[in-house]
Amino acid sequence: MACDITKGRKLGCKDSRVGIKYVDFALYNGAEFSVTGQEVATIPTAVDEVFRYEVKGAGNKLTETATIDAEKRTTEIKQGLDLLLPKLTKESEVELLSLIYGRVIAFVHDFNGNVFCVGIDNGLDATTSTKSTDDSGYKITMEAMETKYSPYLSSSAKTALTALVSTSNVTP
C-alpha cells in the first residue's frame, strides 16, 4: 500500500442515510478474501452459507477506529459491530449464544447500498452481550482487530452473497 496521498476529497451531497439495514454472518474459517482498492470482487468459495439478521436502523452501528503507533510504525484498526436484536425468545437465544461462543465474518449492509466485509482477516469475536427486559431484546458487541478498514463488496460480490443467504430463520 502506498503511503503517499494521491487525491483530494470533495464534500458530498446530503443524500446519505445512516444506519444498518441488516447483517449477514458467515462462520470464520480462514477463507482468504482478495481485496483490491478496498473492494472485494468475489466471495471466496470457502464461504458457502450466510445467515441474515434483520435489524432496525437505530441502535445498530459499525465503528472502525485506527490506532497508530508512530514509534513502532504500526497501525491497528478495531472494527466494532454493535447490534440491538429486539424481542426475547428462546429460539433467538440459541442463535445468539452461537454468535457469542463462535467467531464469524459479518457482511454489514447499510441503507445506502454499501456492504462492508468485517473481520475477514481474523474474524469477529463477541465482547459483550446483554439480555434485557427493559429493551425486550438482546444487545451484542463484536470486535475484530485488522490492519485495514472493512472493504466494500463489488456489485457482483453482492449478488453472489445474496445467493448464499440461508432460508433457515428464527422468527421472534
Residue, then its C-alpha position, 0 to 999 in steps of 0.5 A: m500500500a502506498c503511503d503517499i496521498t494521491k487525491g483530494r476529497k470533495l464534500g458530498c451531497k446530503d443524500s446519505r442515510v445512516g444506519i444498518k439495514y441488516v447483517d449477514f454472518a458467515l462462520y470464520n474459517g480462514a477463507e482468504f478474501s482478495v481485496t483490491g482498492q478496498e473492494v472485494a470482487t468475489i466471495p471466496t468459495a470457502v464461504d458457502e452459507v450466510f445467515r441474515y439478521e434483520v435489524k432496525g436502523a437505530g441502535n445498530k452501528l459499525t465503528e472502525t477506529a485506527t490506532i497508530d503507533a508512530e514509534k513502532r510504525t504500526t497501525e491497528i484498526k478495531q472494527g466494532l459491530d454493535l447490534l440491538l436484536p429486539k424481542l426475547t425468545k428462546e429460539s433467538e437465544v440459541e442463535l445468539l449464544s452461537l454468535i457469542y461462543g463462535r467467531v464469524i465474518a459479518f457482511v454489514h449492509d447499510f441503507n445506502g447500498n454499501v456492504f462492508c466485509v468485517g473481520i475477514d482477516n481474523g474474524l469477529d469475536a463477541t465482547t459483550s452481550t446483554k439480555s434485557t427486559d427493559d429493551s425486550g431484546y438482546k444487545i451484542t458487541m463484536e470486535a475484530m482487530e485488522t490492519k485495514y478498514s472493512p472493504y466494500l463488496s463489488s456489485s457482483a460480490k453482492t449478488a453472489l452473497t445474496a445467493l448464499v443467504s440461508t432460508s433457515n430463520v428464527t422468527p421472534 
